Amino acid sequence: MNVFKLLLCDIREGIIKNKRYLIIPILALFQCMNAGLKFNIIGKLDGVNNPATFFDLVAEIFHGCDPMLKMAEKSEEVSFPFFWIAVFIFIVFVSFDYMHNDLTQFGIQVITRSKKRSTWWTAKCMWCLASGVWCYILFLATVLIFSAVSGYEIGMSYNPDYLSSVAANSRVFIFTGLPELSAAKRICMLLSPMLVICTLNMLQMLMCLLFKPMYSYLAVVGVVLAGVITDVPIAFSRLSMTTMSDWFFKDGYPVEMGVVICLVIISAAIIAGIVYFRRYDILPDKE
């Protein structure tokens, strides 16, 4: 079996037949309702007449928070971004054990037929990235439908009044004003959460070769929380905090560096998996 056939099998079994994906639209709907309530408050307090946009809604959903360590240093009340965290821990949960379950059930036969372990692992990596992309597509599709129903403008344009209110919400960093957001920057803001999701998925799948799926899942949750606690560049989950970057704040999270870190981690996970899987014990668990 070649990589393409293995990938089609993984897409069918790990995505199409995976009922956990039904969580994503429900999760996105709750996120949209919460963001919509905030927009209503902003509109009434600031007297904003023009409607918000789809882009504004995405920016609010993935706004994130100030790093808790810096808030503690400044004696600010620490706030916990439950809604932002929920997006990532639920999306990562959707596919957290598929690779391990497949390997311990029918994977041995598939590896034998494919003749190369690297082929099997490569297909799993492609599926893992496809899973992250599909989750985000489902999420954005729900946000898009909510925007249309709520009368928000559809597209990549933004309302400066709403976006400024969302972006300036920090008690730690100095807001440098709403920047001139080029099309490239807006696309980067829109896709940065997807890149973080794909990176988390790849990390989790690699760790499933070393630990039980639940342990690897908890480790990935820890990586997500690291972006809430600190803003050091390696805490790459902050890349998905669309308006907490150095584009909006002095000393905000460096976007370009975050993108590079995510791409390096994804590449390293693929290579490390190929190397480690060559000597991995594929006998099924006895538990």
Secondary structure, 3 states (H helix, E strand, C coil): CCHHHHHHHHHHHHHHCCHHHHHHHHHHHHHHHHHHHHHHHHHHHHCCCCCCEHHHHHHHHCCCCCCHHHHHHCCCCCCCCHHHHHHHHHHHHHCCCHHHHHHHHHHHHHHHHHCCHHHHHHHHHHHHHHHHHHHHHHHHHHHHHHHHHHCCECCCCCCHHHHHHHHCCCCCCEECCCCCCCHHHHHHHHHHHHHHHHHHHHHHHHHCCCCCHHHHHHHHHHHHHHHHHCCCCCCHHHHHCCCCECCCEECCECHHHHHHHHHHHHHHHHHHHHHHHCCCCCCCCCC
